Amino acid sequence: MNKTATIYGINGPVIYLKGDTGFMMSEMVYVGKEKLVGEVISLDKDITTVQVYEETSGLKPGEIVEASGSPVSVTLAPGILNNIFDGIERPLEQIANVGGGAFITRGVSVDSLDRDKLWDTHITVAEGDYLHGGDIIAEVPETSAIVHKCMVPPDVEGEVICCASDGEYRIEDTLVTLRLSDGTEKQLNMIQHWPIRKARPTSYRFPASVPLITGQRILDTMFPIAKGGTAAIPGGFGTGKTMTQHQIAKWSDADIIIYIGCGERGNEMTQVLEEFSELVDPKSGNPLMDRTTLIANTSNMPVAAREASIYTGLTLAEYYRDMGYDVAIMADSTSRWAEALRELSGRLEEMPAEEGFPAYLASRLSAFYERAGMMHNLNGSDGSVTIIGAVSPQGGDFSEPVTQNTKRFVRCFWGLDKSLAYARHFPAIHWLTSYSEYLTDLAAWYHDNVSPKFVDYRNRIMALLNQESSLMEIVKLIGSDVLPDDQKLVLEIARVIRLGFLQQNAFHKDDTCVSLQKQYKMMEIILYLYKRCRELVAMNMPMSVLKEENIFERVIAIKYDVPNDNLQLLDQYLADIDAFHDRIMEKNA
């Protein structure tokens, strides 16, 4: 029989139990008559402290708290994809059907996954096989896009003494029976339970070597992220954090997307739901939701569950990584998660650190981001978890604790700039405040798969943008007319780079997602234009003459004028630049 205790004190989502309860640290408990879900977060000989993942109004001292005997865990089995859960993996659609309507009823108890649905199952093992943790026992087409691989739990191994034949099974039906080393038998079905705060084991971690291709030029070319990498997108209100994450979720070459709405507005999650269900996956032609899971913990949901939602999404991602898939997590936003930590820390009367955040903010952030990586799994497959976390600093101040601590643990920083956003330059990622430490790690991949000149071109484009920044300081003081023509040319080419390359239109069919080949050719054309113009300027041709031609505007318009399926049109631009050069020479001969 499970242990029980009585409530002694209540402080918002934190409740206190008096006496030696016998509960375990991080154990899941059921609180009060409505059996609200909670977790043990502190133990001493006199007081046990529990954080409750649901609204605690109406609870009173003396009510019973019952231990579950296990830590807060998620259920892992077919049915996770094309679904939307709350922060502790309760399916919102089922909750609405039970009678919750638009809001979650307190204490509602529904299964995380459908236990009655029959899945078409192909058994991949035979009697006599010896299986280790992580080995695949069955394959189930979970959606039209993803085959779910049912695995042996990581801590189990033994010989197959009985296995089912191919057919339709529920997730609870026994598929394989193992004889363990101690002679006991263990029946395996499609379900695994895994604690959300514990990383799933792997064989080893690979160094970063393959980029996550997003189709966004400023990300793929200027500040790339590796598969299994970590990135932060900090920015003030309205600068485009959520939109940038939407673009990556829609167009990146990850196999599976886990989108965690952590403390954000409900209408943003509604937008994700509506957009993703209408979108077609460009790789497979299937609905995008077929490879997506949403975890919604909106700003009006209990604050403690916000803290758990990040770990829930991470555990689901690691589970699909173990099958050999590349998974990308969009966490929107880690600032709201940190605010939940701050609120709970305050209620626990812990000593506050900077801006009231708990002293362990940095270690919690590092533990979260460290669970990313490209791994060699226990079953011999390779998979990755890439974490892209939005940060919402108050007032857009990047010096606040969450942004500064996040910067310590991520290797890719895409800093959004409100002046760019207000000027309608999207994505509003500023090229001078952003950086990517993956560039050198990925240089070999770009060399082999795109072009040996790719990284060199990228560095030359970046150098021109830095030059523009220096020159703009002079222009602000004394105007651009006093600059020599070679410096005026740098400003003009930098404008072409900003408008024609860095700026991207999410609503244009050819510009919303761009292949690396097109990105490379666009850089080549811009740099060739710069080279030919520099030759003319060296021959004392004034910039005013060069700007009379339409060539700069034509190069800016490449992103709209050249369809993604007809890249050979780009070669014509090099010829046009040569023709422009010759015309100027003839005019001024």
C-alpha positions, 0 to 999 in steps of 0.5 A, a space after each residue: 500500500 502506498 504511503 500517505 501523509 496529511 497537509 500541514 501548510 499551504 503556500 500557493 503551489 507549495 504544500 508542507 507535510 509534517 512529520 516523517 512521511 517516508 516519501 522519496 525525493 522527486 517522488 510523484 504524489 497525489 494531493 487532496 480529495 481531487 488527487 492533484 498531481 505534485 512532486 516532492 522537492 524537499 525532505 527533512 525529518 520534520 517537514 516534507 515539501 511538495 510542489 503541486 502542478 495544478 491550482 491549489 485553491 480550495 485545499 486545506 490542512 488535514 487533507 491526505 497526500 498519497 505517494 505514487 512510489 515513482 518519480 514524475 515520469 512520462 509515458 513513452 509509446 506510439 501516439 506521442 506525435 501529432 498530439 498536444 499535451 500539457 506540461 505533465 503529458 496530459 493530452 489536452 484533447 482528451 481533457 476537453 472531451 472529459 468535460 474540461 472544455 476550454 480550461 483544464 479541470 483540476 485533478 482530471 485524470 486521463 491516460 497520456 496515450 490512447 490505450 485502446 487504439 490498435 497499431 499495425 505492428 511489425 515484430 523485429 526479433 525472434 525466439 532465441 535472440 539475446 537483447 540488450 537495453 535499447 534494442 528494437 523489438 517492433 516497428 509501428 507506423 506512428 504517422 505517415 511520416 515517422 516509424 515508431 521503434 519500440 525498444 527494450 528499456 535501457 536497464 533490461 537485457 535477456 533472451 527472447 523466449 516468446 514473441 508475438 507475430 506481426 499484427 494489430 496490437 494495443 500499446 499495453 499488449 505483450 509483444 516479447 517475453 524475455 528471460 533475464 539473467 536471474 532466471 525471471 521472466 519479463 514481458 515487454 509491450 510498447 510502453 516505457 516510463 521514464 523520469 523527466 529529470 533523468 537523461 536517457 543513457 547513450 553509448 557516446 556523444 559525437 562532436 558537432 560536425 553536421 549542420 541543422 539546415 533551416 533554409 534561413 540564410 542568416 542562420 545557415 550561412 552566417 550563424 549556423 547551428 549543428 545537429 545536436 547543438 544549442 542555440 538561444 534566441 534572445 529578444 524583446 517583445 515583438 522582435 520575432 522570437 516565436 516567428 523565427 522558431 516557427 520558421 525553423 520548425 517548419 523548414 529545418 531538416 530535423 526529423 521530429 519537432 518538439 515545440 514547448 510553449 512554456 509560459 507564453 500567451 495562449 493565442 501563440 500556441 493556438 497559432 502554432 496549432 492552426 498553422 502546423 495542422 495546415 502546413 505540408 511537410 516539404 520533405 515528405 508531402 505529409 502534414 507537418 503535424 505528423 512529425 510534431 508534438 506540442 507541449 502547451 503550458 500557457 501563461 494562465 496555467 499553474 506555474 509549477 507545471 511550467 517548470 516541468 514542461 521543459 523536462 517533459 519535452 526534453 524526455 520525449 525528444 531523447 526517446 525519439 533520438 534513441 530510435 535514430 531520429 534527429 529531433 529539434 526542440 523549440 523552447 519558447 521561452 526559457 525566461 518564463 521557465 526561469 520566472 517559475 523557478 524564481 516564484 517557487 524559490 521565493 515561496 520556499 524562502 530560499 536566499 535569492 541571487 541576482 534579480 531575485 532568481 535562485 542561486 541555482 539558476 545557472 546550474 538548472 540552465 546548464 543541465 537543460 542545455 547539456 542534454 542536447 547532443 548528437 549521440 551514438 545510441 545503445 542500439 547502434 543507431 545515431 540520433 540527435 537532440 538540438 535545443 533552440 531556446 527563446 529568451 525574453 529579457 525584460 525590456 530587451 536587456 541582454 545583461 539580465 541573468 537569464 540571457 547572461 547565464 544562457 550565453 554561458 551554456 549555448 554555442 550559438 547566439 542569435 540576438 534579435 534587435 528591436 530597431 531592425 524589427 521596427 524597421 521591418 527587417 526580418 529575421 531581426 537577428 543582428 549580425 554584429 551581436 550574434 555569433 556561432 561557435 559551430 562555424 569551424 566545426 562545420 567548415 569541413 561539411 560545407 567544404 565537402 557538401 556545398 563548396 570549398 569556398 563557402 566559409 571564405 565567402 561567408 567571412 568576406 560577407 561578414 567583413 563587409 558588414 563590419 566595415 559598414 558598421 565602422 563607416 556608419 560612425 563617420 557617416 553619422 558625424 559628417 555625412 556620406 558625401 565626404 567618403 571616398 568612392 571605395 568606401 561608398 562602394 562598401 556601404 552600397 554592397 553592405 546594403 545589398 547584403 542586408 536587403 538581398 541576403 540577410 532579410 528574408 520574407 517568410 510569406 514569399 513562396 521562394 524566399 521563405 526557405 532557401 537551399 544552401 546551394 542558392 545561398 552560396 550562389 547568392 553570396 558568389 554573385 554579391 562578392 563578384 559584383 563587389 569585385 567588378 565595381 571595385 575595379 571600376 572605382 580603382 579606375 576613378 569611376 564615381 559611385 554616382 555613375 555606377 548607381 545610375 545602372 540598375 544592377 544593385 537593385 537587380 542583385 537585391 531582387 534575386 531572392 524573389 526573381 529566381 525560383 528555388 527549382 530553377 537555380 541555373 538562372 543565377 548563372 545569368 547574373 554573373 554575365 549581367 555583372 560583366 555586361 554592366 562593367 563593360 557598359 560603364 567602361 564604354 560610356 566613360 572611355 
